[in-house]
């Protein structure tokens, strides 16, 4: 019984993912999963770079054999609407009964949106308005298996972020069934990921851990996984930077990224780092990993008065008990060679009003642990990151 006389209460929401396969070659794992699934028409959504410059996609095609009915490899960063519709129309024409992705978060999110397009008859850019959250949608019947090459971990979420090019805003598409039915974590496929992208998306996963633990709506379930995930990432990311061939360290990072999503997947909201990051990505085309590198320490410092005890657990999980979590994160991100200020990505104070106003419309800024009443408070955080 708590001192207030009330016991804890809460609700943990479990997603509809069937399994995670880790540490096994992706081509072997996908062949087994597709055979078990019984899919006959598998549509690939993959990285164009991997398709053109490596044999990773061809290994997947060979593993799938005659069941592979098409490949889409033209998804830009931030998952623009135009590319989502192009992929959906190609998958529809191929009569796909399963989508397999191999690539980063933009491709993973795109395939989740494609699932909804196929189920709801969406074949135009304008049609996406009918299915974006919070609209009621027909559940998908064509599911997804994902093989991630970065650490942003969107494959563990039932939310897809799609950029509306006309308004330069990130829009949410969601349904419990669009979470991939399976995820394959193969450290070998991440060898081709540029180091800046691997490390920065690793900080995106750190951001998931930290904002999940520090949320006013955190849970023991999410905290346990996120804190262990944070420890794996804090250990693994510097090891990968030091030795690109360290597959054990790469797998530690992949497992840490998976665990980082436990709070969000179970219904715990993120905070201002994610919310401001959405705006920086959509408006200024800054990679989401870099938005976390820039914003997370600033948000932690601004929030400290509201959640100092939770921040202490973050510093301890990263191996620095008793230190200020904002300082620990700052030093860790700098040590990886990542950008640490808005100035480094050419975002100046003349844009702060727009960023602050638009950030208030994101799902996360209004649920930041230290209340944010309006754009003025967002601008205080931006000043800390300037």
N, C-alpha and C positions, 0 to 999 in steps of 0.2 A: 504494500500500500504506500502511495506517495505521501509526502508531507501535507499535500492539499486534501488528503482523504479520498482521493480518486485513483483507481488503477489506470495504467496506460491503456489506451485504445487506439485502434488503427485498422487499416485494411490493406492487404497486400494483393495486388493484381498480378496473376501469372499470365504470361503471353502464350501464344499458340505455336511456338516453335517446338518441333519434335526432338531435335538432337543437334549437338555440336560435335564434329569430328576434328580432332587436333593431332598435329604431328605426323600425319600420314600424307603421302603424295596426293596432290589434288586430283590427278587423272584417275588413280586407283579408287579414291573415295567417291568421286562423282559417278563412276561406272557402277559401283555397288548401290549407291543411293537411287540412281535412275532405274536400275533393274528392279529394285525393291518397290519403287513407286509405281512401276508399270507404265511410265510415260512412253508414248510412241512418237511424239513430235516435239523435240526439244529446241527451243529458240535461245541462242546465245546473245547476251548483251555484254560487251567486253571493251577493254581499253584498246583504242586504236593503236597506240604505241606498242603495246604488247603483241597485238595482232600483226603489225608490220615488221617489228624489229626483233622478236623472239619467237621461240617455238612453243611457248606456253599454251597459246590458244589452239594450235594445231594438235598438241598432245590431248587436249580436252576433246577436240573433234574426233580424233582417232579413238579415244576411249568410248565416245558415244556412238560411233559408227553410223549406221543408216538412220538412227533416231534423230540426228542433228539436221534440222530443216532450215536453218538460216542464221545469219550473224549480223548484228548491228554493232558498229564500232565507231560511231560518230557523236558521242555524248560529251559536250563541253563541260567545263567546270560550272558549278552552281545549278546544274540541271534545268536549263531553260525550257519553257513551255514548247517552243517549236520542235526541239529535239525529242521531247517526250512523245509528242503526237506522231512524229516521223517513226519512232521506234514502235509505238502502238499499232500504227497502220501496217508496218512491215510484219509484226508478229501476228496480226489478224489475218493478213494475206497468206502467211505460212501455216495457218490453222494450228498454232502452237498449243500444246497441252501442258507445257512446263517451261519456265524461264530459268536459265542458269546465267548468273553474272560472274564475271571475273574482272576485278578492277577496284577503283576507289569508291568513295562515298557517293559521288555524283551518279555513277552508274547504278549503284545499289538503290538509291532513292528513286531514280528514273524507273527502274523495273517495278518498284512498289506502286508507283503511279500508273504504269502501264497495266498492271493487274486490274486496277479500278477502271481504266479506260476500256479494257476488253469486256469487263463485266457489265458496264453501263452504257455501251454503245457510243463512246466518245471518240470522234474522229476528226475534230477540229480544235484549234487553239481556243476559240470562244467556248466550246463545249466544256472545257475544263472548269469553267465557272460553276457548272451544275454539280460538280462532285467535290469541290474544295471544302475543307472543314469550315463550319460544322454541319454541312449538308448530310442528309441521310443518303446512303449509297447502297447499291446492290452488292452483296459480298462477292469477292473474286472466286472464280472456279479454276483459273489457271494460277498455280502457286509458283513459288520462287525458291531456288537454292543459290546461296551466295558463297563465292570464294573471294574474300577481301584481300587487297594488296596494300592497303593503308591501315591506320589504326583509329580512324574516326568512329568506327563501331556502329554506324547507322544500321548495319545488318541485324542488330539485335533490338530494333525498334519497330513499332507498327505505325510510325509516322514517316511521311515522305515530305521533304522540303523541295519545292519547285519554284524557280524564279520566273516571275511575270516580267518579261522584258519591257513591256509597255509602261509599267508603273515602277519598275526597278524595286520590287518588293519580293520577299520570300514568302510563299504561300504554303500552308499546311494541307496535306491530304492524309486522311487516316482511316483505318479500319483494323480491328484486331487481327483479321486474317491476312493482311498484307505483310506482316512480319515473315521473313523467309521460313519455310518449313524446316530447313536445315542450313547450317553454316559449316564450311570446311576451313579450318585454320592450318594452312601449310606454310611454314616459314620460308620454304624455298622459293615460292612465287613472289615473295617480297624483295628478293635480291635485285630485281630490276627497278624497283621504286626509287626515284631520286632521293638522296639522303635528306635534303631539306624537307621533302614531302613526308617521308617516313617519320622523321623526328617531330615535325610540326603537328602532324596528326596524332602523334603520341602525346603531345601536350593537349590536344583536343580531348583525348581520353582522360588525361589528368584532370582537365576541366570538368568532365562528367563526374569523376570521383569526388572532386572537391566541392562542387556545387550541390551534388547529391547529399554528401555528408553534412554540409553547412546549412542546408535548407531547414526552414521552420517545420517542414512536413516530413523530415527524414524518419527512417524506420530502422529498427535493429537489424532487420533482414538486409536492407540496402546498405547500411553502414558496414556490416561485416564483410560483404563482398567488395564494396568500393574501397575500403581501407586496405584490404589485401591486394586488390588490383593496383592501388596507388603504390604500394610497396614494390610490386613486381615492375611497374613502369619506372619508378625511381631507380631501381637497380638495373633494369634492362636497357633503357635508352642510352645511357652513357657507354655501356658495353658495346652496343651496336655501333655507336659513333667511333669507338676506338678500334673495332675490328668488324669490318663489313661481313666477314664470313662466319661470324658467331651465330650459328642457327639456334642454339639454346637460348641465347639472349633475345633473338628475334621472336622465338616462341613465347618467352616470358612476357614480352611486350604485347603479343597477340592475346595471350590469356589475360593480361592486365586490362587490355582494352575491352575484352568481353565482360569481365567483372565490373568494369567502370559503368556499364549500362544497367546494372541491376537496379539502382534507384529509379532511374527514368522509366525503365520498362515496367516497374512495379507501381508507377503513378506518382513518384516524387518529382516536383517541378524543379527545373533549373532556375538560375538567377540572372543577374544583370550581365555577367560575362557572356552568357549565351545570347541574351536578348540583344545587347549592343552588337555582338558579333554577327547576328543575322543582318543587321543594317549595313555594317561595314562590308559584308560579302556581297549583298545585293546591289548596293549603290556604288561601291568603289572597287568591286571585283577582287577583294582581298581574300586569299584562301582562308578557309575556316580555321585551319590549324594556326595560321599566323594571327587571326583575330584573338584566339585564346592566349597565345603567347603574349600579346600586347595587353589585353584587358584583364586577365585573371588576377595578377598581383594587385592591380589598382582596385578592382572590385573587393578583393579580400581586405585591403587596407581600409576602404570606405565602410565595409561591413563590420569591422572588428568590434566596434562598440556593442553590436547586437548579438554576436555569437563567438566571443573569445574562447570559450571552452571547446567548442567544436573545432575552431581553427587550431587549437592546441593539439587535437588528435590528428589533424592533417600533418602538422610539422613532425609529430612523433612517427607517423607512418612513413614519412620520407627520410627518417633516420636522424632527425634533428630535434629531439625532445627539448622543450623549454624555449625554443627559438620562436620568433615571430613568423607566422606562416607566410605572410606576404613577402617577407625578406627571403625566406627559404625558397619560395617559388621563383622569385626574381633571380636569385643566384643560380638556381637549377636551369632555368630557361636560358639565361646568359651563357652558362657553361656549355649548352648545346649549340650555341652560335645562332640562336633564333632572334628575330626582331623583338625589341622591347618597348617601342614607343610608336605612337601614331605618326610622329614626324618621320620615322624611318620608312614608313609606307606612304609618305607624301599626303597624309590627311592633316590639314591645318585647322586652326581655330575658326576660320571662316566657314567651316562645314559643321561646327558643333551644334548650332541651332537645329539644322535639318536632322542630324543624327539623333539628337535628344528627343525631338518631337516624334520622329518615326519609331524610335525605340519604345516609346510608351505604348505603341500599338502592337508590340510583339507579345507572345503568350507569357514570356518569362519575366520581363522587367517588373510588371505589377506584382509578382510573387517573390521578388527578391527578399532575403531574410531581414534586411533593414529596410523599412518601408520607403518606397520612392513615390512621392506624391505627384510629381510632375517633371517636366523637362529640366528644371533648374537643378534638381538633384543628379540627373544623368550628366549634366554638364560638369558638376563637381567631380564625378568619376572620370570623365574625359580629360579634365585638367590634370588629374593624377597620372593619366597615361600619355599626356601630350609629349 
